[in-house]
Every structure is written in C-alpha cells, then in structure tokens.
Amino acid sequence: MVSLSAPVNRDRDTSRTTLYPFTRIDDEKARRWLADQWEITSREALAGRLDRLARSGYRARARQRLGVEPLAWDAGLYVDISRRGFACGMLSEAETWTALKNIVPAVARTYGSWKEYAEHYLLGRRVWLEGLQGRGDADLPAPQEASDAHLQALLDPLNKASPWNMAPWDAISHPDRAR
C-alpha cells in the first residue's frame, strides 16, 4: 500500500517500502513539508485534506479537461500525506494503516497493474502541473520529464530496487495483517 506513493518523491532519502516515509528518522522534516506544501499544521487539517483527496481531489479538473479521472494522482498524494502525517505524529500507526486501507479498494477496482496506475498518475500530474503554469512562481516542481523518467524506473523490470518489482500489483489488496 505504501508503494502507491512511490511516484510522488524522487528524493534519495525517501523510503518507498515502509510506512515511515524516510530512510532516516526526521519527524520535523515531515512536519515542515506538510505545512509548506499543503498548509497542514494540525490533525484536523490533515484529516480534511485526506478526505478531499479521497472524495474528489484533482480528478474533477482532469475530468473537465480530458473526460478521465486519474485516481492514481490523488491516491499517490493521499498515501504520501498519510505517511508524513504518521512521521510527524499527527496520525498513529494504526490510524495511518486504516487511512491507507480506505483508499486501496477504489485504486484496486480502477487499475489492473502498476503500469496502468503509473499512466494515470502521470496524466493527473500533467493536469495539476498545467494548473500551476502562469502563477509566476520560481519554485515550480520538477518538469514532467523528470516525473516520466522516475515512473519508467519504477516500472523497469530490471530495477530490483523498485518497490513495484518487489510486490505484484495485487499485493495492495492483501496487506500484511497486524499481529
């Protein structure tokens, strides 16, 4: 389930296979990121953002423009935000797993493979990026080409470090059970 957020961050210190989103403990980094990127500074704000991503997210804009609702973009963001909420203590481990389990059924019904998920993730990102164009911000996210290359690396069957090669697509529907 955590691998649904694998496309979101390309940073070297990002973990793509554990609930904790970084390779080293850095709760303050998670707190700063949520505040800076999403204006999430409280548990209530986190819950509200997750609810909006689960219900409609950026899919409405994509549907208007393209006639398609790329759930993968919203799901990737949802999982990433949930994991960072866990990292900074806004969510407990149990609450975070529950949040992830809430988004997975829709994702599993919508896509049949990591490749389909990746295609819709990139589609959603393109629509989102177009919405940022013209804002005049010098701090725009990485260009689409960087995201495309990152997704290709995740899908590359020779990439043994890819979480998508470590677990088959249907593994998201059958998470490990807590003991």
N, C-alpha and C positions, 0 to 999 in steps of 0.2 A: 504494500500500500504506500509506503513512504517513497517508493520509486516513481510514483506518479508525479512527484515534484522534481525529478531528475533534470528535466529541461530548463527549469527556472533559473538555476545558478550555475555558472561555469567556473566559479572560484575554486582554487586548489584546496582550500580549507573546508570545503563543503562535503559532508557525508551524504551519500545517496542511498545508503542501505540501512541506516539506523534511525530510530525515532529522533534522537538528538541531531540537529541539523549540521553540526560542525565536527571536524575531526579532533578538535581540542575544546575543552570547556571554556566558554566565553559567553556567559549569560548577558553581560552588558551589551555585547555586540548585537545580540538578538533584540534586546530592548530598544537600542538606538535605531536599528533597522526598521522595526515595526513603527516607531514614532516618525522617523524621517520619510519612509516610503509610503506609509499607509495612514499616518496620523492616529495610530493606535497607541494609546497611553494607559488604557485601563482594560480590565477584564470585560467590562460591558461593551466597550468599543470593539474589542476583539470578537466577541460573540455576534455583534451586529454586522461586522464585516463578513464573517464566515456565513452568516445567514443570507446576506445579499448575494454572495458568490454562489451559494448553493441554490438559491431560488432563481436568479436571473443573470447575475454577473455582467460580463461584457457580451453575452450571447445576443442580447436584444439588438445592439448596434450591428453585429455581424449579420443577423437575420434580415435587418432592414437593407443593408448594403448588398448582401450576397445570397440571401434566401437560405442560408445554412446557419446552424447554431453550433459553433465549435465548443462543446462542453469541455474538451481537453484543456483549453487555455484556462478556464475558470477552475477546473479541478486541480490543475498544477499549482495555481496560486493558492487555492484553498488548503491544499496539503502543506505547501511551504509556509503559509501563515500559521497554520495549526502547529507545525513543528517548532517554529520560532516562538510561538506563544508558550509552548511547553518549555523551551530552553530558558526563557526568562521568568518562568514561574507563574504565568497568568493562567495556565492550564496544568492540571495534574497529568501524570502519565495515563491514568485510566480515562480521564476526560479527553485526552488527545486521541487515544485509540478509538474511543467512541465517536469522536468527530470524524476520523478517517473512515470508520465503518459506515457512517451516514452518507458519505459521498460515493463510495465504491459501487453500490448496486446500480446507480444511474450510469456510471462510467462503464461498468461491465456489460450493461444492456446496450450501450451505444456503440462500443468498439469491439472488434474481434481479435485485435492484435496490437502489439506495441507500434507497429508501422502505421496503422490507422490512427491510433492515438497521437502519434508524432505529427502526422499530416494535419490533423485538426488543431493541434497545439500551434503549429506554425501559422495556420490560417487565422486563428484567433489573435496571435501575436501581431500579424500584419495589420489587422483591423485596429487593434489597440495602438500600434505604432503610428498609423495614419492619423489617429485622433490626437496624437501629440505634435504632429507636424505643424509648423506655423506658430507655435507657442513662444518661440524665441528663446527657449531655454538652451543654454550652452551645455547643460548636463543631460543630454538625451541618452537613453540606454544604448547598448551596443547595436550596431547595424544588423539588419535582418540576415546578412550573410554570415555573421558570427553565430547567430542562433541556428541557422541552417546547418552549418558545419558541426556544431555541437550535437544536434539531433542525429546527423549522419554518423557521428562517432558512437553515439548511444546505440544506434541500430546496427552498426558494423559487426557482423558475426565473428570477426577476428579479434574484436576488442573484448578480451577476457575480463577487464575491469568494469565493463558496463553492467550496471545493475539489471538492465533489461536482458542481458545474456545470461545472467546468474539465475534468473527466475522466469519461468514461462509466463505468458500473459495471464493465463487463468489463475495464477497464484494470488492475484489481488482479490479474487473471490473467495479464497480459502486461507485467510490469515492464520498465523500460528495462534494457538489457544493459550491463554494465560493459565498458569498453574496455581 
